[in-house]
Amino acid sequence: MGIVKAVCISEVRGTKKHSVKEIRFVPNWGIEGDAHAGNWHRAVSLLSFEKFEAARQRFAEAGFPALQPGDFAENILVEGIDFAKLPVGIRFRCGSAVLRMTQIGKECHADCEIRRLTGDCIMPREGVFAVVEEGGTIRAGDAFGILPTVAVITVSDSGAAGMREDKAGPEVVRMMEQIGYIVGETHIVSDDRENLANLMAQIVDENRAQLILTTGGTGFSPRDNAPEATMDIVERPVPGIPEAMRAYSMRITPRGMLSRSAAGIRRRTLIINLPGSPKAARENLEAVIPALNHGIEILVGAATNCAAAE
């Protein structure tokens, strides 16, 4: 979780941004009163406060005037998040506002004052840009964090054929929305191993979600292929997650040991298999939710370690 250190606007293009008390986000537009707002992909600019401070110290040691918030044309300075390490498409929440990152860096414009004075501008390599999906007002001191997007996939031959109502998928959606995740997409697919693996790989490789939750296909039936499809595409297994889910389930029923659920990482997305019944899917999620958000923050680069606070 990051902290907003400054919010800045420029009322006229070509002029430096300056700190203001608060800014108001307008969906599909940007920041009210900022000259760079508009219905385009670079409506809002963000910069890590740590990178700003390092540049300020470096420039001061070289004899340049002290930098002020807004000098790199950033709208928002945030401490605790290294934006340039995050994947394009990730979302952020600050209060009621939701932003979606669209671009990392940009070519510095010809009359960049910082580059002209100092010979360097960090915005092209460290700054990121975003669009506004949900509006709100923010100010310095507000919490600013990533808002993971989850894809929910129900794996069921009968469900995909329309012969059985999907109840587990909607239960997973309800639980994830309740804890603040955005459910970006849902699917009902057959138990076919190759098709499921291809769907999950496509979601990951197109940066559509930071978390994929499958439900169903984790038992002993010959058509239960979710764990195999998952392991076909992950690059790093995460055995602790299914171990925790099975341990939790066995406190409720000894049949919990029969689950073959798997979990793993592909690129910057975590994939977890859940059982196919709504009750079992809910119980398995309850076992891992307390650690889930921090794990995703580590995975995407928004946090630096898994050590518990002393």
C-alpha positions as CSV (number, residue, x, y, z in Angstrom):
1,M,0.0,0.0,0.0
2,G,1.3,3.4,-1.0
3,I,0.7,6.9,0.4
4,V,-0.1,10.0,-1.8
5,K,2.6,12.6,-1.1
6,A,1.4,15.3,-3.5
7,V,-1.3,16.0,-6.1
8,C,-0.5,18.5,-8.9
9,I,-2.2,20.1,-11.9
10,S,-1.3,22.6,-14.6
11,E,-4.2,24.7,-15.9
12,V,-2.5,25.5,-19.2
13,R,-0.5,23.1,-21.4
14,G,3.2,24.0,-21.6
15,T,3.3,25.3,-18.0
16,K,4.7,23.4,-15.0
17,K,2.4,21.6,-12.7
18,H,2.0,22.8,-9.2
19,S,0.7,21.3,-5.9
20,V,-2.9,21.7,-5.0
21,K,-4.9,20.7,-1.9
22,E,-6.9,18.1,-3.7
23,I,-7.8,16.8,-7.1
24,R,-11.1,15.4,-8.5
25,F,-11.1,12.5,-10.9
26,V,-13.7,12.5,-13.7
27,P,-14.4,9.1,-15.3
28,N,-13.2,8.7,-18.9
29,W,-11.6,12.2,-18.8
30,G,-9.0,12.7,-16.1
31,I,-8.4,15.4,-13.5
32,E,-10.8,18.3,-13.3
33,G,-9.0,21.5,-14.2
34,D,-5.9,19.9,-15.5
35,A,-4.9,20.9,-19.0
36,H,-3.8,17.3,-19.9
37,A,-7.2,15.8,-19.1
38,G,-9.1,14.3,-22.0
39,N,-10.6,11.2,-23.5
40,W,-7.2,9.7,-24.2
41,H,-4.8,7.1,-22.8
42,R,-2.5,9.6,-20.9
43,A,-5.1,11.5,-19.0
44,V,-3.3,11.1,-15.6
45,S,0.4,10.9,-14.8
46,L,1.9,9.1,-11.8
47,L,5.5,9.0,-10.4
48,S,7.0,7.2,-7.5
49,F,8.0,9.5,-4.6
50,E,11.2,7.6,-4.0
51,K,12.4,8.2,-7.6
52,F,11.4,11.9,-7.3
53,E,13.4,12.2,-4.1
54,A,16.5,10.5,-5.6
55,A,16.4,12.9,-8.5
56,R,15.9,15.9,-6.2
57,Q,19.0,15.0,-4.2
58,R,21.1,14.3,-7.3
59,F,20.1,17.6,-8.9
60,A,20.7,19.5,-5.7
61,E,24.2,18.0,-5.4
62,A,24.9,19.2,-8.9
63,G,23.9,22.7,-8.0
64,F,20.4,22.9,-9.5
65,P,17.5,24.5,-7.7
66,A,15.5,22.2,-5.5
67,L,12.8,20.3,-7.4
68,Q,9.2,20.7,-6.3
69,P,6.2,18.3,-6.8
70,G,4.9,18.7,-10.3
71,D,8.3,19.6,-11.9
72,F,8.4,16.3,-13.8
73,A,4.8,17.0,-15.0
74,E,3.4,14.3,-12.7
75,N,-0.1,14.6,-11.4
76,I,0.3,12.3,-8.4
77,L,3.4,11.5,-6.3
78,V,3.0,8.2,-4.4
79,E,5.4,6.8,-1.8
80,G,5.7,3.0,-1.5
81,I,4.9,2.0,-5.1
82,D,7.5,1.6,-7.9
83,F,5.1,2.3,-10.8
84,A,7.6,1.5,-13.6
85,K,7.9,-2.1,-12.4
86,L,4.1,-2.7,-12.6
87,P,2.4,-4.3,-15.7
88,V,0.4,-2.2,-18.0
89,G,-3.3,-2.8,-17.3
90,I,-3.1,-2.9,-13.6
91,R,-5.6,-0.9,-11.6
92,F,-5.2,1.4,-8.6
93,R,-7.7,2.5,-5.9
94,C,-7.5,5.7,-3.9
95,G,-10.6,6.3,-1.9
96,S,-13.5,5.8,-4.3
97,A,-11.4,6.5,-7.4
98,V,-10.1,3.7,-9.7
99,L,-7.4,4.3,-12.2
100,R,-6.1,1.9,-14.9
101,M,-2.4,2.1,-16.0
102,T,-2.1,2.4,-19.7
103,Q,1.5,3.3,-20.5
104,I,5.0,3.3,-18.9
105,G,7.1,6.3,-19.8
106,K,7.0,8.5,-22.9
107,E,9.3,10.5,-25.1
108,C,10.2,13.8,-23.4
109,H,8.8,16.8,-25.3
110,A,11.2,19.2,-27.0
111,D,10.8,22.1,-24.6
112,C,10.9,20.0,-21.3
113,E,12.2,22.5,-18.8
114,I,13.7,20.0,-16.5
115,R,15.7,18.3,-19.3
116,R,16.8,21.7,-20.5
117,L,18.1,22.8,-17.1
118,T,19.6,19.6,-15.8
119,G,20.2,17.4,-18.9
120,D,17.9,14.6,-17.4
121,C,14.3,14.0,-16.9
122,I,13.1,10.8,-15.1
123,M,9.5,10.9,-16.4
124,P,10.3,9.1,-19.7
125,R,11.6,6.0,-17.8
126,E,10.0,6.2,-14.4
127,G,6.6,7.9,-14.9
128,V,3.5,6.1,-15.9
129,F,0.1,7.1,-17.3
130,A,-3.5,6.1,-16.5
131,V,-7.1,6.6,-17.3
132,V,-9.9,7.2,-14.8
133,E,-12.5,4.4,-14.5
134,E,-14.2,5.6,-11.4
135,G,-14.3,9.1,-10.0
136,G,-13.4,10.5,-6.7
137,T,-11.4,13.2,-4.8
138,I,-7.9,12.5,-3.4
139,R,-5.3,14.6,-1.5
140,A,-1.9,14.2,0.1
141,G,-1.9,11.6,2.8
142,D,-4.5,9.3,1.2
143,A,-3.8,5.6,0.9
144,F,-3.1,4.5,-2.7
145,G,-2.9,0.8,-3.6
146,I,-3.2,-1.7,-6.4
147,L,-6.7,-3.1,-7.2
148,P,-6.2,-6.6,-8.5
149,T,-8.3,-7.9,-11.4
150,V,-9.5,-11.5,-11.2
151,A,-10.7,-13.8,-13.9
152,V,-13.1,-16.6,-12.7
153,I,-13.4,-19.7,-14.8
154,T,-15.9,-22.5,-14.1
155,V,-14.7,-25.9,-15.4
156,S,-17.6,-28.2,-16.1
157,D,-18.7,-30.3,-19.1
158,S,-22.4,-30.1,-18.1
159,G,-22.2,-26.4,-17.2
160,A,-20.6,-25.5,-20.6
161,A,-23.3,-27.5,-22.3
162,G,-26.0,-25.6,-20.5
163,M,-27.2,-28.7,-18.7
164,R,-26.4,-27.5,-15.2
165,E,-26.6,-24.1,-13.5
166,D,-23.3,-22.7,-12.5
167,K,-23.5,-21.8,-8.8
168,A,-19.8,-22.0,-7.8
169,G,-18.6,-19.3,-10.2
170,P,-21.1,-16.7,-9.0
171,E,-20.1,-17.5,-5.4
172,V,-16.5,-17.0,-6.2
173,V,-17.3,-13.7,-7.9
174,R,-19.4,-12.5,-4.9
175,M,-16.5,-13.3,-2.5
176,M,-13.9,-11.5,-4.6
177,E,-15.9,-8.4,-5.1
178,Q,-16.7,-8.4,-1.4
179,I,-13.0,-8.1,-0.6
180,G,-12.4,-5.3,-3.2
181,Y,-11.2,-7.1,-6.3
182,I,-12.4,-6.2,-9.8
183,V,-13.8,-9.3,-11.6
184,G,-12.7,-8.5,-15.1
185,E,-14.2,-11.6,-16.8
186,T,-16.0,-14.9,-16.2
187,H,-16.1,-18.1,-18.3
188,I,-17.8,-21.4,-18.2
189,V,-15.7,-24.0,-20.1
190,S,-15.7,-27.8,-20.6
191,D,-13.2,-30.0,-18.8
192,D,-11.0,-30.2,-21.9
193,R,-7.5,-29.8,-20.7
194,E,-6.0,-28.1,-23.7
195,N,-8.7,-25.5,-24.2
196,L,-8.6,-24.6,-20.5
197,A,-4.8,-24.2,-20.6
198,N,-5.0,-22.1,-23.7
199,L,-7.7,-19.8,-22.1
200,M,-5.7,-19.2,-19.0
201,A,-2.5,-18.6,-20.9
202,Q,-4.3,-16.1,-23.1
203,I,-5.7,-14.2,-20.1
204,V,-2.2,-14.0,-18.6
205,D,-0.2,-13.1,-21.7
206,E,-2.6,-10.3,-22.6
207,N,-2.3,-8.9,-19.0
208,R,-6.0,-9.2,-18.4
209,A,-5.8,-10.3,-14.8
210,Q,-3.4,-10.6,-11.9
211,L,-5.4,-13.6,-10.5
212,I,-7.2,-16.5,-12.1
213,L,-9.5,-18.6,-10.1
214,T,-10.9,-21.8,-11.6
215,T,-13.7,-23.8,-9.9
216,G,-14.3,-27.4,-10.7
217,G,-12.3,-30.2,-12.3
218,T,-10.1,-30.9,-9.2
219,G,-11.4,-34.4,-8.3
220,F,-10.7,-38.0,-9.2
221,S,-12.9,-38.2,-12.3
222,P,-11.1,-38.9,-15.6
223,R,-12.4,-35.6,-16.9
224,D,-11.1,-33.6,-13.9
225,N,-8.3,-31.8,-15.7
226,A,-8.0,-28.4,-14.0
227,P,-4.8,-29.1,-12.1
228,E,-3.1,-30.6,-15.2
229,A,-4.2,-27.7,-17.4
230,T,-2.8,-25.3,-14.8
231,M,0.6,-27.0,-14.5
232,D,0.8,-27.2,-18.3
233,I,1.2,-23.4,-18.4
234,V,2.6,-22.1,-15.1
235,E,6.2,-21.2,-14.8
236,R,6.5,-21.6,-11.0
237,P,4.3,-23.8,-8.8
238,V,3.0,-22.4,-5.5
239,P,2.4,-25.6,-3.4
240,G,1.7,-23.8,-0.2
241,I,-1.7,-22.5,-1.4
242,P,-3.3,-25.9,-2.2
243,E,-1.7,-27.3,0.9
244,A,-3.4,-24.6,3.0
245,M,-6.7,-25.2,1.3
246,R,-6.6,-28.9,1.9
247,A,-5.6,-28.5,5.5
248,Y,-8.5,-26.1,6.0
249,S,-10.9,-28.4,4.3
250,M,-9.9,-31.4,6.4
251,R,-10.9,-29.6,9.5
252,I,-14.4,-29.7,8.0
253,T,-14.4,-33.1,6.3
254,P,-11.9,-35.8,5.7
255,R,-12.8,-35.7,2.1
256,G,-10.8,-32.6,1.9
257,M,-7.7,-34.7,1.2
258,L,-9.2,-35.9,-2.1
259,S,-8.9,-32.4,-3.7
260,R,-6.1,-32.3,-6.3
261,S,-6.2,-28.5,-6.6
262,A,-3.0,-26.8,-7.8
263,A,-1.6,-23.3,-7.9
264,G,1.1,-21.6,-9.8
265,I,2.5,-18.4,-11.3
266,R,2.7,-17.5,-15.0
267,R,4.4,-14.2,-15.6
268,R,2.8,-11.8,-13.1
269,T,-0.5,-13.7,-12.6
270,L,-1.3,-16.2,-9.9
271,I,-3.6,-19.1,-10.8
272,I,-5.5,-21.1,-8.2
273,N,-7.8,-24.1,-8.6
274,L,-10.9,-24.3,-6.4
275,P,-13.3,-27.2,-6.0
276,G,-16.5,-27.2,-8.0
277,S,-19.2,-27.0,-5.2
278,P,-20.1,-23.5,-4.0
279,K,-19.5,-24.5,-0.3
280,A,-16.1,-26.0,-0.9
281,A,-15.0,-23.2,-3.2
282,R,-16.0,-20.7,-0.5
283,E,-14.2,-22.6,2.2
284,N,-11.0,-22.9,0.1
285,L,-11.0,-19.2,-0.6
286,E,-11.5,-18.4,3.1
287,A,-8.3,-20.3,3.8
288,V,-6.1,-18.2,1.4
289,I,-7.7,-14.8,1.3
290,P,-5.8,-13.4,4.3
291,A,-2.5,-13.8,2.4
292,L,-3.7,-13.4,-1.1
293,N,-3.5,-9.6,-1.6
294,H,0.1,-9.4,-0.2
295,G,1.2,-12.3,-2.4
296,I,-0.2,-10.5,-5.5
297,E,1.5,-7.2,-4.5
298,I,4.8,-9.1,-4.3
299,L,4.2,-10.8,-7.6
300,V,3.4,-7.6,-9.6
301,G,6.1,-5.5,-7.9
302,A,4.0,-3.3,-5.6
303,A,5.6,-4.7,-2.4
304,T,9.1,-5.9,-1.7
305,N,9.0,-8.9,0.8
306,C,6.8,-11.4,2.5
307,A,8.2,-10.9,6.1
308,A,5.6,-10.2,8.7
309,A,5.9,-6.9,10.6
310,E,7.9,-7.2,13.9
